[in-house]
Amino acid sequence: MTSPTRIAVIGVGSMGSIHARVVWESPRAHLVQVIDPCELVARELAATHGAVARHSVEEIDCDAAIVAVPTTAHADVALPLLRRGIPLLIEKPLASTRDSVTEIIATSRVEQVAVMCGFVERFNPVVRSVYSMLDGPIRHLLAQRHSPPADRIRSSVVNDLLIHDLDVASRFVGLDQPERGAVVSGSIAAPTRTEFSDLADCTVRFRNGSIATLSAGRIGHRKVRSMSIITDTCLYELDLLRQNITLYRHKEHSTMPGSAGYRSETVVEIPFVRVQAEPLAAQFDHFLDLVIGEADPETERAELVPAHELAFRFEEMASLTAVRQKSPELERTIR
C-alpha cells in the first residue's frame, strides 16, 4: 500500500484553513506542516489537525504543498519551491501577472514538477455531469457568479470569481478554442468600497462561433452560482450551489386555432447527480494523482493557460476602455 503523501499548507487564511481540513480528512495524505508568518495562527491550525507549525517557507519539509497565500505573493512562494522539486496546488489565479503565470508554468515544465491551480468548479459534480452529457456544440453559455461584499478579498472580481467561469467555459467549448482565437469584450465597474473592482460583465466569442456571457460580482445580497448552456437540441440549467441540473428539450410550438393563444411543448428532465465528494476534496484527489504520477502533469499545465489568458485579456481590454472614456483625445489617438 502506498504511503500517504506528506502535505504542507502555506498560508492559513480562510482558504488555507479549508485546505488544511481537506488534507487532514483525506486517507491518501498526511498534513505535516502549516506555514504562515503569523506563528500564533499557524500553531492554532496545526494543533487542530495534528501538524507542525512553521513561520517560514524555508522550513518546509514535505512531499507536496498547497499555496494559499495572497495572490500577489504566489510567484514569490511558488517558484523557489518548484525549483526544489516540490509539486504545488496553487489557489487561483496562479499569479497576479501574465509574466508570472508563464514563469510558473515554464518552471514546472523545466523542473518536471507538477503544478495545479485551484479551479475548483472543474470538480463540481454538476459541471462534471453536464460535461459528460453534452450532445453537440455549445451555442451559448450564460453564467452568473455573485456574492455579498467580501472586504477580506484583496484582488479584483475577475481573479476572484470570474476566472472560475472563464475556466469552465473554456473547458466546455474546447480547450483549444480560446487561447488565441477568442474575442473578449465587456466592462468592469470602477472600484467603490475598496481599491479593487467588485463587478464585471464579460462576453467571450470563441473562434468556433460559441458565445459565453459571464457576470461576476461582490455587491449582491445572496450567493448565486448558476449556469445555462444551449446546444442545438437541449438547454442545460445548472445550479452549482445546490448541485442540481434541469434539462429542457423543445418539441414544438403553434398558435391555437380560433384564438390568440399559443401552445409550446417542452420536455423537462431532472437527471440524478451523483455526488462522490465535495469539490475541494475531489480537486485534492486529482492533485495527489499528479503527485504520484497517476495523472499527466503536461496535460494539467496546458489546461491552466486558457482561463488565465482570457482573464488577463479581459482586464486589459476593460482598462483600455476606461482610459478611452476618460480621455476622448486619447481615444482618437488609439483609433
Secondary structure as UniProt FT lines:
FT   STRAND          5..10
FT   HELIX           14..25
FT   TURN            27..28
FT   STRAND          29..35
FT   HELIX           39..49
FT   STRAND          52..54
FT   HELIX           57..59
FT   STRAND          64..67
FT   HELIX           71..73
FT   HELIX           74..83
FT   TURN            84..85
FT   STRAND          88..90
FT   HELIX           98..111
FT   STRAND          115..117
FT   HELIX           120..123
FT   HELIX           125..133
FT   STRAND          140..146
FT   TURN            151..152
FT   HELIX           158..162
FT   HELIX           163..173
FT   TURN            175..176
FT   HELIX           178..181
FT   STRAND          183..188
FT   STRAND          199..205
FT   TURN            207..208
FT   STRAND          211..217
FT   STRAND          224..230
FT   STRAND          235..239
FT   TURN            240..243
FT   STRAND          244..255
FT   TURN            257..258
FT   STRAND          262..269
FT   HELIX           279..292
FT   HELIX           297..326
FT   HELIX           328..334
//
